């Protein structure tokens, strides 16, 4: 009969136990520096977190028709043939133009005046300062503009976006009415001679 001899396997379990024992001994001997390092990391993280000033962003969306419509004067599609003659309509995208209109100084100033916006010193905010926290972008593949404003006060951020969009829409409506009135006047003068 054969005899088999059993050998004891010293696998990774014992090596792990030895490593844990060494780690415990190292921590036991060097507990003060370990606590100081851990405590300072927690203190720095807490200070950084609590010292940050919160920033809020309010955003709104505007639909901008890519091709400006010819003002309607009760005429049929024949009016479209006059569009190129009187500067109404156009073949290129109007979205970059509308972005620049929103960013214009008169729109910014009307928004500042309506909300009575002030800087940190209590002086009226300048259009440039308002533009610094404003972002206007075209949502890709759409005729929609996203208007966003960053502020430390959430109510102020929302008020600026709402007022800015209202001011833009009112200005656009006024310009459209003026364009329609000018076109009508032009056509009324041209029809008798034609």
ChimeraX attribute file (.defattr): number of C-alpha atoms within 10 A of each C-alpha:
attribute: neighborCount
match mode: 1-to-1
recipient: residues
	/A:1	3
	/A:2	4
	/A:3	5
	/A:4	6
	/A:5	6
	/A:6	6
	/A:7	6
	/A:8	6
	/A:9	7
	/A:10	8
	/A:11	8
	/A:12	9
	/A:13	9
	/A:14	11
	/A:15	11
	/A:16	11
	/A:17	11
	/A:18	12
	/A:19	12
	/A:20	12
	/A:21	12
	/A:22	12
	/A:23	12
	/A:24	13
	/A:25	12
	/A:26	11
	/A:27	14
	/A:28	11
	/A:29	11
	/A:30	11
	/A:31	12
	/A:32	11
	/A:33	11
	/A:34	13
	/A:35	12
	/A:36	11
	/A:37	11
	/A:38	11
	/A:39	12
	/A:40	12
	/A:41	12
	/A:42	12
	/A:43	12
	/A:44	10
	/A:45	11
	/A:46	11
	/A:47	11
	/A:48	10
	/A:49	11
	/A:50	9
	/A:51	8
	/A:52	8
	/A:53	8
	/A:54	11
	/A:55	11
	/A:56	15
	/A:57	18
	/A:58	19
	/A:59	17
	/A:60	15
	/A:61	16
	/A:62	14
	/A:63	12
	/A:64	16
	/A:65	14
	/A:66	18
	/A:67	15
	/A:68	15
	/A:69	13
	/A:70	19
	/A:71	21
	/A:72	13
	/A:73	12
	/A:74	7
	/A:75	9
	/A:76	8
	/A:77	10
	/A:78	8
	/A:79	14
	/A:80	16
	/A:81	9
	/A:82	15
	/A:83	16
	/A:84	11
	/A:85	9
	/A:86	13
	/A:87	11
	/A:88	17
	/A:89	18
	/A:90	14
	/A:91	9
	/A:92	10
	/A:93	13
	/A:94	16
	/A:95	20
	/A:96	13
	/A:97	10
	/A:98	17
	/A:99	18
	/A:100	11
	/A:101	16
	/A:102	20
	/A:103	20
	/A:104	15
	/A:105	16
	/A:106	15
	/A:107	20
	/A:108	25
	/A:109	20
	/A:110	16
	/A:111	24
	/A:112	20
	/A:113	13
	/A:114	13
	/A:115	14
	/A:116	12
	/A:117	17
	/A:118	13
	/A:119	11
	/A:120	7
	/A:121	7
	/A:122	8
	/A:123	10
	/A:124	13
	/A:125	18
	/A:126	15
	/A:127	18
	/A:128	14
	/A:129	11
	/A:130	20
	/A:131	15
	/A:132	10
	/A:133	13
	/A:134	20
	/A:135	14
	/A:136	18
	/A:137	14
	/A:138	18
	/A:139	11
	/A:140	8
	/A:141	6
	/A:142	12
	/A:143	16
	/A:144	17
	/A:145	20
	/A:146	15
	/A:147	21
	/A:148	20
	/A:149	24
	/A:150	21
	/A:151	17
	/A:152	12
	/A:153	13
	/A:154	15
	/A:155	12
	/A:156	18
	/A:157	21
	/A:158	20
	/A:159	16
	/A:160	25
	/A:161	22
	/A:162	18
	/A:163	18
	/A:164	25
	/A:165	19
	/A:166	14
	/A:167	20
	/A:168	23
	/A:169	14
	/A:170	12
	/A:171	16
	/A:172	15
	/A:173	12
	/A:174	12
	/A:175	12
	/A:176	16
	/A:177	13
	/A:178	13
	/A:179	17
	/A:180	17
	/A:181	14
	/A:182	14
	/A:183	21
	/A:184	15
	/A:185	11
	/A:186	12
	/A:187	15
	/A:188	11
	/A:189	11
	/A:190	10
	/A:191	8
	/A:192	7
	/A:193	6
	/A:194	5
